[in-house]
Amino acid sequence: MKFLVVSFDGLRPDLLSRRLTPNIGRLQSLGMTLSRHRTVYPSETRAAFPSLVTGATSNIHGMVGNKFVDRAVVPNRYIDTADADLLRRLDLTSDGRLMTAPTLGEILYRAGKSLAVLATNTPGTTRLFNHKAEDLGHVRFSGHFREACTPDALLARIEAEVGALPPAPEKGAPDFEGQVWITSAFLDVVWPTIRPDVTILSYGEPDTTSHFHGTASATTRSVIELCDAQFGRILDWWEAEGQSDGVQLVILSDHGHITAHTRVSVGCELRSAGFNPGTAPAAGVDVVIVPGQVGALYLAERSPANLDRLVEVLTERPWCGPIFTAPRNTVEGLAAGSFASSLVFADHERAPDVYFSFKADDSIDAFEMSGGTFYDNDRVPGLGVHGGLHPKELAAVGLAAGSAFRGDGLVSEVPSGICDIAPTILHLLGLAIPASMTGRVLSEVLGNAETAVAEDLRIEHETLETGLNAFRQELRRVHVAGTIYLDGATAAATSIVSQEALEVAE
């Protein structure tokens, strides 16, 4: 039995349709759709894909966001995990502790099995799928970036047979060439030559195009169609050859998108409240604001008083959504009014002092897609963002097909998540599941006697609340057979906005 995991970065499940994604639709009619599939928090790519390959949340694997501050060194340093070379250096200098949980590549290697990765995401994301691939003798190819590719000899063969590694597209331009290249590399060279036990084929779109053109714009739809067509080539191969060779297909996305509608400046807001913020550690900076849609704040002076003051300022801002700090108890964070970060499985030693999501709502955008939010970047309103806890950010594509799974177009209503894929694969390969994995085996989708129906699984919903003064927040979670999934969170605050922040935003 072998596995091919195909990912579409940032694809919202409600964009799937027979017209836009006919090939994914073909597979839906053959397999089982996971209709309540979810990602992790932060709902960012380089937190979610490490969760895919470790079967664990960020408090276990340590990739706490696309960017973070490393406090394990003096002076503290700012880490951008898009940089593949930096990630390699960090892993080597930390004695292999870049990821603080065993990955699928390492687990398969110890069992004498192989993992191949082909991806058109950033070079750092590509590395994180199997960050030790060169040490393990595994295949890892980027559709654009040589620094994320290994081994060189096989890359040379692919370039000879498929074509030269295409250059990365200009900023904001849809990535068409890369998706075609990695599909051809798998079909024409990697599979015929190696037949990996597990392959991850990651299309980096429609995420990039959603960020620059809007989640359901004509441009984004065109790149979704292109990715679906490339997947159609995979599906044709699977129906003609792969299925009879025992290949199981898993289709997913790492997060959804919502639409940015109102720009604010967190830096200006904190400055007006008496802080001296910066985007990286530096002399005189008392709070680092890590750029991104999920708010990550690192205090230079980590006293309880400073933490309380920072959170109180956030609770007074109308753009601020749910807030998390290190746990004081099972529900409340250390700062009054905050949730415990352990509730969203974000309490790693690398985590910021304060996580917050921008306040989101169910507004309808220009493309008739629901989900809107405040944001803090230099782009115009109307474009796609993610990172927070709106249900449309958390919702992800999930689909399984093959002899190991139930099929014929069935739909599972049981909540599932990105952390469940690795333990399910290991279970079906007959390999031990490490205690570090927080995901569960998706027994309800298995096609043999161990299949569980929804009635066999204990499913419990919970709603948690906390707040400070006029600020109230609510977190919704669902428990399935001991595994917890995030269903969303909301918050409401008073309306204090500094004039400086409004002028910057305008």
C-alpha positions in Angstrom: 0.0 0.0 0.0 1.3 3.5 -0.9 -0.1 7.0 -0.4 -0.3 10.1 -2.5 -1.3 13.2 -0.6 -2.3 16.1 -2.9 -2.6 19.6 -1.3 -4.1 22.8 -2.7 -2.7 25.7 -0.6 -5.5 28.0 0.7 -8.4 26.3 -1.2 -11.7 26.9 0.5 -14.0 23.9 0.4 -16.9 26.0 -0.7 -15.0 26.8 -3.9 -15.2 23.2 -5.1 -17.8 22.7 -7.8 -18.4 20.5 -10.8 -17.7 23.4 -13.1 -14.6 24.9 -11.4 -13.0 21.7 -10.1 -14.4 18.8 -12.2 -11.5 16.5 -11.5 -11.7 16.9 -7.7 -15.4 16.3 -8.3 -14.5 13.1 -10.1 -12.6 11.9 -7.1 -15.4 12.9 -4.8 -17.7 10.5 -6.6 -15.2 7.7 -6.1 -14.1 8.4 -2.5 -15.3 9.9 0.8 -15.5 13.7 1.4 -14.6 14.9 4.9 -17.1 17.7 5.1 -16.0 19.1 8.5 -12.3 19.0 7.9 -10.3 21.7 9.9 -6.9 23.1 10.1 -4.9 24.3 13.2 -4.3 27.7 14.8 -2.6 29.8 13.7 -4.3 29.0 10.4 -1.0 29.7 8.5 0.7 27.5 6.0 3.9 27.0 7.9 2.1 26.0 11.0 -0.4 23.8 9.2 1.9 21.7 7.0 4.2 20.9 9.9 1.0 19.6 11.6 0.3 17.5 8.5 3.7 15.8 8.7 4.0 15.5 12.5 0.3 14.7 13.1 0.4 17.3 15.9 -0.5 20.8 16.7 2.0 23.7 16.9 2.5 23.4 20.7 4.1 20.0 19.9 6.0 20.6 16.6 7.2 24.1 17.4 6.4 25.9 14.1 4.3 28.5 15.8 3.6 30.6 12.8 5.0 31.7 9.4 7.3 34.0 11.3 8.4 34.0 15.0 11.0 35.4 17.4 13.6 32.9 18.5 14.2 33.5 22.2 16.6 30.6 22.6 19.5 32.8 21.5 20.9 36.1 22.8 20.1 38.5 21.3 16.7 37.3 20.3 16.3 36.9 16.5 13.5 37.2 14.0 12.8 34.0 12.0 11.1 33.9 8.6 10.3 30.2 7.9 9.9 30.9 4.2 13.7 30.8 4.0 14.8 27.2 3.3 18.5 27.9 3.9 17.8 29.5 7.2 15.7 26.5 8.3 18.6 24.2 7.4 21.1 26.2 9.4 18.7 26.3 12.4 18.2 22.6 12.3 21.9 21.9 12.2 22.9 24.4 14.9 20.1 23.1 17.2 21.2 19.5 17.0 18.2 18.6 14.8 15.6 20.4 17.0 14.1 22.7 14.3 10.9 20.6 14.7 10.2 19.5 18.2 8.3 16.4 17.1 9.2 13.5 14.8 8.1 14.0 11.3 6.6 11.6 8.8 9.9 11.5 6.8 11.8 10.5 9.9 9.2 7.9 10.9 9.1 6.3 7.5 12.9 6.3 7.2 13.2 4.3 10.5 10.7 1.8 9.1 12.7 1.4 5.8 10.2 3.4 3.8 10.4 6.6 1.8 8.7 10.0 1.5 8.9 12.1 -1.6 7.8 15.8 -1.7 7.1 17.9 -4.7 5.8 21.4 -3.9 5.4 24.9 -5.4 5.1 26.7 -2.1 7.8 28.9 -0.7 11.2 27.3 -0.4 10.8 27.2 3.4 7.4 25.5 3.2 8.8 22.9 0.8 11.6 22.1 3.2 9.2 21.8 6.2 7.4 18.9 4.5 10.5 16.8 5.0 13.2 19.1 6.5 15.8 16.3 6.8 15.3 14.8 3.4 18.9 15.2 2.3 20.0 13.4 5.5 17.5 10.6 5.0 18.1 10.0 1.3 14.6 11.1 0.4 13.3 13.1 -2.5 12.3 16.7 -2.0 11.7 19.0 -5.0 10.5 22.5 -5.3 8.8 23.7 -8.4 11.0 26.8 -8.4 13.8 26.9 -5.8 16.9 24.9 -6.1 17.9 25.5 -2.4 14.9 23.3 -1.4 15.7 20.5 -3.8 17.4 17.1 -3.2 19.0 15.0 -4.6 20.8 16.9 -7.3 21.2 13.9 -9.6 17.5 13.2 -9.8 16.8 16.9 -10.2 19.1 16.9 -13.2 17.3 13.9 -14.7 13.9 15.6 -14.2 15.2 18.8 -15.9 16.5 16.7 -18.8 13.2 14.9 -19.3 10.6 17.5 -18.1 12.3 20.8 -18.6 14.3 23.3 -16.6 13.1 24.3 -13.2 10.8 27.2 -13.9 11.6 30.6 -12.4 9.3 31.8 -9.6 6.6 34.1 -11.0 6.7 37.8 -10.4 5.2 38.9 -7.1 1.4 38.6 -7.2 1.3 36.8 -10.5 -0.5 33.4 -10.6 1.9 30.4 -10.7 0.9 28.3 -13.6 4.3 26.9 -14.7 5.3 25.4 -11.3 2.1 23.4 -11.0 2.6 21.8 -14.4 6.3 21.1 -13.7 5.8 19.2 -10.3 2.9 17.2 -11.8 5.1 16.1 -14.8 8.1 15.5 -12.5 6.0 13.1 -10.4 4.3 11.3 -13.3 7.3 11.1 -15.7 10.2 10.6 -13.3 9.6 10.3 -9.5 6.9 7.6 -9.6 8.4 5.4 -12.4 11.9 5.6 -10.8 11.3 5.5 -7.1 7.6 4.5 -6.4 7.8 6.3 -2.9 5.8 4.8 -0.1 4.3 8.2 0.6 4.3 11.2 -1.7 3.2 14.8 -0.9 2.3 16.8 -4.0 1.6 20.3 -2.9 0.2 22.9 -5.3 1.1 26.3 -3.8 -2.0 27.8 -5.4 -4.6 29.2 -5.1 -3.1 30.8 -1.9 -0.8 33.3 -3.5 -3.3 34.4 -6.1 -6.0 34.7 -3.4 -3.7 37.1 -1.4 -3.1 39.4 -4.4 -6.4 39.1 -6.4 -9.1 38.0 -4.0 -10.3 34.6 -2.9 -12.8 34.1 -5.7 -11.8 36.6 -8.3 -11.6 35.6 -12.0 -7.8 35.4 -11.7 -7.9 33.1 -8.7 -10.6 30.9 -10.3 -8.3 30.6 -13.4 -5.5 29.2 -11.2 -7.9 26.9 -9.4 -8.9 25.5 -12.8 -5.3 25.1 -13.7 -4.5 23.2 -10.5 -7.6 21.0 -10.9 -6.5 20.2 -14.5 -3.1 19.2 -13.2 -4.8 17.0 -10.6 -6.8 15.6 -13.5 -3.5 14.2 -15.0 -2.8 12.6 -11.6 -6.3 11.2 -11.4 -6.0 9.7 -15.0 -2.8 8.0 -13.9 -4.3 6.8 -10.7 -7.3 5.3 -12.5 -5.1 3.7 -15.2 -2.2 2.5 -13.0 -1.9 3.9 -9.5 -5.1 2.4 -8.0 -4.2 -1.1 -9.1 -0.7 -0.6 -7.6 -2.4 0.1 -4.2 -2.0 3.8 -4.2 -4.4 5.6 -1.8 -5.3 9.2 -2.6 -5.7 11.9 0.1 -6.7 15.4 -1.0 -6.6 18.4 1.3 -5.9 22.1 1.8 -4.1 23.7 4.7 -6.5 26.5 5.5 -9.2 28.7 3.9 -9.3 32.4 3.2 -11.5 35.3 4.3 -11.6 38.8 2.8 -9.7 41.8 4.3 -12.1 44.7 4.5 -10.7 47.3 6.9 -7.1 48.2 7.3 -5.6 49.2 10.7 -2.1 49.8 12.0 -1.3 47.7 15.1 2.0 49.5 15.4 0.3 52.9 15.6 -2.2 51.7 18.0 0.4 50.4 20.4 2.5 53.5 20.0 -0.4 55.6 20.9 -0.8 53.5 24.1 2.7 54.2 25.1 4.6 51.2 23.7 7.6 51.4 21.4 6.8 48.6 18.9 9.0 47.2 16.1 8.8 44.3 13.6 12.0 42.6 14.9 14.0 42.7 18.2 16.1 45.8 18.4 17.4 48.3 21.0 14.6 50.3 22.4 11.8 48.0 21.0 9.6 46.9 23.9 7.2 44.8 21.9 7.8 43.0 18.6 4.8 42.8 16.2 5.5 39.8 14.0 4.0 40.7 10.6 1.1 38.6 9.5 -2.7 38.2 9.7 -2.5 36.4 13.1 -1.2 38.8 15.7 2.0 37.7 17.5 3.4 40.0 20.1 6.7 39.4 21.9 7.5 41.6 24.9 11.1 42.6 25.7 10.2 42.9 29.4 8.0 39.9 30.1 6.6 41.1 33.5 3.0 40.3 34.5 2.3 44.1 34.6 3.5 44.6 31.0 1.5 41.6 29.8 -1.7 42.8 31.5 -1.2 46.3 30.1 -0.6 45.0 26.6 -3.7 42.8 26.6 -5.9 45.6 28.1 -4.9 47.9 25.2 -5.9 45.2 22.8 -9.3 44.6 24.5 -10.1 48.3 23.9 -9.6 48.1 20.2 -12.6 47.4 17.9 -10.3 45.5 15.4 -9.1 43.0 18.0 -10.6 39.5 18.0 -9.8 36.5 20.3 -6.7 36.9 22.5 -4.5 34.2 24.0 -1.7 34.2 26.5 0.1 31.4 28.4 -2.3 29.4 30.5 -3.1 30.6 34.1 -5.6 27.7 34.3 -7.5 25.5 31.9 -9.5 28.3 30.4 -7.9 31.7 31.3 -4.6 33.1 30.2 -2.1 34.8 32.4 -3.4 38.2 31.3 -6.9 39.2 32.5 -9.4 38.9 29.7 -7.3 36.4 27.6 -7.9 32.8 26.9 -5.2 30.2 27.7 -3.2 29.5 24.6 -3.4 25.8 25.5 -7.0 25.9 24.4 -5.9 26.3 20.8 -2.8 24.2 21.2 -0.4 27.1 20.8 1.5 27.1 24.0 5.0 26.2 22.7 8.1 27.8 24.2 8.5 29.7 20.9 5.0 31.1 21.1 4.6 34.9 21.5 3.5 36.4 24.8 0.3 37.3 23.1 -1.5 35.8 20.1 -4.5 37.6 18.8 -6.7 37.3 15.7 -8.1 40.3 14.0 -11.9 40.7 14.5 -13.7 38.8 11.8 -17.4 38.7 10.7 -19.7 37.0 8.2 -19.8 39.9 5.7 -20.1 39.1 2.0 -17.3 40.2 -0.3 -17.4 41.4 -3.9 -17.3 37.8 -5.1 -20.2 36.7 -2.9 -18.0 34.8 -0.5 -18.7 35.0 3.2 -16.1 36.0 5.8 -14.5 39.4 6.3 -11.9 40.8 8.7 -9.8 43.8 9.8 -6.2 43.4 8.7 -2.7 45.0 8.9 -0.7 45.0 5.7 0.0 47.3 2.8 -2.5 45.8 0.3 -5.8 47.2 -0.7 -9.0 45.9 0.8 -10.9 43.0 -0.9 -8.0 40.5 -0.9 -7.7 37.1 0.8 -6.1 36.7 4.2 -5.9 33.9 6.8 -4.3 33.0 10.1 -7.2 33.5 12.5 -10.2 31.6 13.9 -13.1 32.5 11.6 -14.7 29.2 10.5 -13.9 29.9 6.8 -10.2 30.2 7.7 -10.3 27.0 9.7 -12.3 25.1 7.1 -10.1 22.9 4.8 -10.6 20.5 1.9 -10.5 16.8 3.0 -11.1 13.8 0.7 -9.9 10.2 0.7 -10.1 7.5 -2.0 -8.7 4.1 -2.6 -9.0 0.5 -1.5 -8.4 1.4 2.1 -11.3 3.9 2.3 -15.0 3.9 2.0 -16.1 5.3 -1.3 -18.9 5.8 -3.9 -19.3 9.5 -3.1 -20.0 9.2 0.6 -19.8 12.2 2.9 -18.5 12.1 6.4 -20.1 14.6 8.8 -17.6 13.7 11.6 -15.1 16.5 12.4 -11.6 15.8 11.2 -8.4 17.7 10.9 -5.0 18.0 9.2 -3.3 16.3 12.2 -5.3 13.2 11.5 -3.7 12.4 8.1 -0.3 11.1 9.4 -1.6 8.8 12.1 -4.1 7.4 9.6 -1.4 6.7 7.0 0.9 5.1 9.7 -2.0 2.9 10.9 -2.7 1.7 7.4 1.0 1.0 6.8 1.0 -1.1 10.0 3.5 1.3 11.7 3.4 2.5 15.3 1.9 5.9 15.9 4.2 8.1 18.1 2.8 9.5 21.3 3.6 13.0 20.0 0.8 12.7 17.5 -2.3 14.6 18.7 -4.4 13.6 15.7 -6.5 10.4 15.5 -6.9 7.5 13.0 -9.9 8.4 10.8 -11.7 5.1 11.5 -14.9 6.4 10.1 -13.5 6.6 6.6 -11.7 3.2 6.5 -13.2 0.6 4.3 -12.7 -2.5 6.3 -14.2 -4.1 9.4 -12.7 -1.5 11.7 -14.7 1.2 10.2 -16.6 3.3 12.7 -19.9 5.0 11.9 -20.6 8.4 13.4 -22.8 6.9 16.0 -19.9 4.9 17.4 -17.8 8.1 17.9 -18.3 10.2 20.9 -18.8 13.8 19.6 -19.2 16.6 22.1 -19.3 20.4 21.5 -18.2 23.0 23.9 -18.3 26.8 24.1 -15.8 28.7 26.4 -16.0 32.4 27.4 -13.9 35.0 29.1 -13.3 38.7 28.9 -12.3 41.9 30.5 -14.6 44.9 31.1 -16.6 45.4 27.9 -14.5 42.9 25.9 -16.0 39.5 25.7 -14.7 36.5 23.7 -16.0 33.1 22.9 -14.2 29.9 21.6 -16.0 26.9 20.1 -14.4 23.5 20.0 -15.6 20.0 19.3 -14.3 16.7 20.8 -14.3 13.5 18.8 -13.0 10.3 20.4 -10.6 12.3 22.6 -9.3 14.6 19.8 -10.2 18.3 19.9 -10.9 20.4 16.8 -11.4 24.2 16.6 -14.7 25.4 15.3 -14.1 29.1 15.5 -14.0 32.1 17.9 -15.5 35.5 18.2 -14.8 38.7 20.2 -16.4 42.1 20.7 -14.6 45.1 22.1 -15.2 48.8 22.9 -14.4 51.4 20.3 -11.2 53.2 21.0 -9.1 53.9 17.9 -6.3 56.4 17.8 -6.4 59.2 15.2 -2.8 58.2 14.1 -3.9 54.6 13.4 -6.9 55.8 11.3 -4.8 58.2 9.3 -2.3 55.4 8.5 -5.0 53.0 7.6 -6.6 55.5 5.3 
